[in-house]
Each structure stands twice: as C-alpha cells, then as structure tokens.
Amino acid sequence: MPRRLYSSGIVSVLALSIGMSAPALGAIAGVPETPRPGELPGAWLVWSNDSFGGELGTTSDDYRTNSFNGGVRVGPQWIIAVDYSMMTYLKIPGSKTRSDELTTTLGYRYEVPTIPETWIAAGAGARLAGNLGGESAQNAWHDIWDYDRLNVPYEESDLAGVGYISAGWAWRPGLATLPALDQRLGLFVSGAALASTSGELNSALTVHLAATGRDAAFWVGLRQQYNTGDTLSATAAAVADHENGTLLLLGTSAGAIYFEGSTDLSSKATQGRIGFMWHRGSGITPPQIAEVEGILGLYEGYAIGLQYRWRPTWLDELAQSHAALIIDYRFGQYPGVNWRGNNVVVRQPLLGIDVSALAPRDGFMLTPFAYLGCGVREERVELTSSTARFPTDSAIRGVVQGGVGLRCHWGALPHGERTARYGVSLVYDIWKPFNDAVVSNGVETGIYQEANASAGLRLAATVAW
C-alpha cells in the first residue's frame, strides 16, 4: 500500500564552483528538463543508471535503479515528455518490493519576451505504476555482465493523473577580457513542481554555473529536491524518500552527446545519465575560438570514460594540427580481477597529449593516433555478496597511461552554421600505477593496482567553441 512521506527543512544556501564534469537522481519524472544548460532542444533521449554516476559516491543498484526518458517539441511551444523508471526497494529482508512507473505529459512552454532567457511552462498527463517489464529488462542486463539475477515481487498496478509547473532564467555576464568565456559563462536557475491525483507532490530548485560554447558545455550545479504526499506504491515511497535532499551535479556535452553525474551530499548515493539531443542550441552565437572534441567511451570490464581533446591555436601552429591536449576521466570496472564476491572499481582523472598521424580535414577520414597521460588512480575493493573472498579496501596511486588507436570521422569540420562533426574510434589502453596494493582476509592476499590493459570503443563529436 502507498504510504505518506514527510519532508522537513530547507537548504538556504547554494554554494557553486565551476568544474568539469533529466532524470538524474532526484529529477522529477514527467517534467521536461533541458539536457544541458541553455536552450531546450527539439528532441532528446536519456538513459539514467546509478552505475553511470562517475563513482563520485556509492552505487546501490536499488531505488530508481534504471530509467529512460525523452521529449520532443511540437512547434515552438508544445512539449511531449515521457519517463519510464524501474524502481526497487531491497533494504528490508523479507519485504523487498518492486514497481515500474511510466509518466507521460503534454506541456506548453512560454518564452518571456520582456526578460531575456526567461521561460515558464505548465503541463499535465498520467502516471501508470505496476509490472511494466522492468524486472525482465534488469535481469537481462545483469545476465550480460554476469551479475546476480534479481527476482522481487511486484506491487499492484495503479494509475494517477499528474500536472506540473516549471520556470527558468539565465544570466550571462560579458567577459570581454576573457574571450574563451565571453558570453559563454552563465548562471542558470530553474524550478519545478509536480502534483498527482494520488496526493504526491514533488518539487525541485536547481542552480547551474555553466560554460557554454557554440555546441559544447561544461557545468556544475546544486539541486534541492522535496518529495511529500501519497505515492502509487510503497516502492515509490521509498524511492521518493531516498531522493529527498541536496545533489551535486557535474556535466558535460559535445554536439548531440551529453553526460551528467549526480551525488547526494548526505547519503552519497550517485546517479548518472547519458543521452543524445537533436535540433539543439545554446542560445548564443559567439565567434569560434577553438575546436574541442568530446568523447564518450565504453571499455572492457564495464568501464565508462569521458574525454575532451582541445586544440588551442598555439598548439595547432606548433604541431601543424597533429596534436591536442587531453583531459580524461574513467570510472567503473576493468578486466583481470576475478575474486569471488568482490568487485574492484576505479576512478581515474588524467591529463596528457594526443598525437594524430593526419591533420583534421573535411570528409571521411581514418586516422591512426597515440596518446600519453598521467594522473591519479583510485581503486576500491567492494563486496558483492556475504561470502566475498576479501573485505573492502581501497588505494590511491599515481598512474601513467598510454594507448594507440584508429579514429574514423565523416562530414565537414565545424564551420559557420555547422557546429559539430561526429566519429568513432577503437583504442587499446595500457596503464601502470606507481605501486601495487594488497588486500588480505587474514589467510590469503590479493593484489590490485597492477599494470593492466583494455580495449575500448569511443563516440566523438568535434565541436566549435
């Protein structure tokens, strides 16, 4: 049966700092959100999962464990939004429950002409709860990665109407003395509230500090979410309780591809989203300063990577467009460790340089490349069962990583109205931590933080900044 949620207290101060890096953890299902700070695109599609959170906190594989959402603009004002969430509550032995929710809304968005970059929106729709195929999809995914199957009873189906209101505002100061940030650095504020006929009320306030180029963005933000009232299931009530709180948001986008990770500042629970958008825009058209390439990668062992390659003018002239500076962040699991009941997960930021055999040009290209970087690597030994071979452990080491690969690009380079060119690449990475680490159960020991290697596939977008 549904139960009533209560929330108390308001966070009054939002502290912001700029960094690199919907529904992320705590977003309101059914309320259309701009995938990246700036203009709402014509269409978008998002996959959210707690394993996409960048290892910034803890992944529970519980609560809103997986979700998909998308939206489309019909004309300049009308917006259709759909959210499909798979939810579980596994914390109480003998009382585990599951429910899926499908939320669909139709809304109207009004751009306020007298206040630049200000909008308000309202919409209504329906929310259906019950067995909507989430268990089958989750277990199929677990089978791919050799995780334990999860068989949990579903709660009864239910249906409610929903309605929402939302609004947003952006401020971009002029920074003529900093051309790379002039009209690109901005403060973005948005708020939303959704109510259902069951008595549920969700509300959120989000503040982003973002740098937005012609077709790329980096942002950091804070989000305060409040959930109260009667949900459609006890599972949804536990999820709403879990998603109450303050979130730190870190995100990046390049062309159609974007990523955002979030961490609850109290529970340390993480969630991440990976998505694509079409007919997008930042709302600004500054002169092109440089080209950057944003890359999303999937690597052996179920690791995800984010990388930006930047070709500043001075490096282009020095290396005749054959080299780029790289910022790389990788997280997840890597191949080679096979301990009963344990996973070893990693998070690793790198700085380095990438050298290509060919200079970029318009049209189809196959380009061999190599790179070298150094950074910091954290590895954590985690428990996946009560009969795990080793206890939890962690170690941080300096690391050197290099690799070789082949890039494939097509289309024209960013120029004029064309803001992005896409490509894929295959890469083979080798890394060497400065020292290994040892974990022990008192009888035997295991070694991690060792030299290793993996293959990967990357999606890339070369964009104008």
C-alpha positions, 0 to 999 in steps of 0.5 A: 500500500502507498504510504505518506512521506514527510519532508522537513527543512530547507537548504538556504544556501547554494554554494557553486564552483565551476568544474568539469564534469533529466532524470538524474537522481532526484529529477522529477519524472514527467517534467521536461528538463533541458539536457544541458544548460541553455536552450531546450532542444527539439528532441532528446533521449536519456538513459539514467543508471546509478552505475553511470554516476562517475563513482563520485559516491556509492552505487546501490543498484536499488531505488530508481535503479534504471530509467529512460526518458525523452521529449520532443517539441511540437512547434515552438511551444508544445512539449511531449515528455515521457519517463519510464523508471524501474524502481526497487526497494531491497533494504528490508529482508523479507519485504523487498518490493518492486514497481515500474512507473511510466509518466507521460505529459503534454506541456506548453512552454512560454518564452518571456519576451520582456526578460531575456532567457526567461521561460515558464511552462505548465503541463499535465498527463498520467502516471501508470505504476505496476509490472511494466517489464522492468524486472525482465529488462534488469535481469537481462542486463545483469545476465550480460555482465554476469551479475546476480539475477534479481527476482522481487515481487511486484506491487499492484498496478495503479494509475494517477493523473499528474500536472506540473509547473516549471520556470527558468532564467539565465544570466550571462555576464560579458567577459570581454577580457576573457574571450574563451568565456565571453558570453559563454559563462552563465548562471542558470536557475530553474524550478519545478513542481509536480502534483498527482491525483494520488496526493504526491507532490514533488518539487525541485530548485536547481542552480547551474554555473555553466560554460557554454560554447557554440555546441559544447558545455561544461557545468556544475550545479546544486539541486534541492529536491522535496518529495511529500504526499501519497505515492502509487506504491510503497516502492515509490515511497521509498524511492521518493524518500531516498531522493529527498535532499541536496545533489551535486551535479557535474556535466558535460556535452559535445554536439548531440552527446551529453553526460551528467553525474549526480551525488547526494551530499548526505547519503552519497548515493550517485546517479548518472545519465547519458543521452543524445539531443537533436535540433539543439542550441545554446542560445548564443552565437559567439565567434569560434575560438577553438575546436574541442572534441568530446568523447564518450567511451565504453571499455572492457570490464564495464568501464565508462570514460569521458574525454575532451581533446582541445586544440588551442591555436598555439598548439595547432601552429606548433604541431601543424594540427597533429596534436591536442591536449587531453583531459580524461576521466574513467570510472567503473570496472576493468578486466583481470580481477576475478575474486569471488564476491568482490568487485574492484572499481576505479576512478581515474582523472588524467591529463596528457597529449594526443598525437594524430598521424593526419591533420583534421580535414573535411570528409571521411577520414581514418586516422591512426593516433597515440596518446600519453597521460598521467594522473591519479588512480583510485581503486576500491575493493567492494563486496558483492555478496556475504561470502566475498573472498576479501573485505573492502579496501581501497588505494590511491596511486599515481598512474601513467597511461598510454594507448594507440588507436584508429579514429574514423570521422565523416562530414565537414569540420565545424564551420559557420552554421555547422557546429559539430562533426561526429566519429568513432574510434577503437583504442587499446589502453595500457596503464601502470600505477606507481605501486601495487596494493594488497588486500588480505582476509587474514589467510590469503592476499590479493593484489590490485593496482597492477599494470593492466590493459583494455580495449575500448570503443569511443563516440566523438563529436568535434565541436566549435567553441 
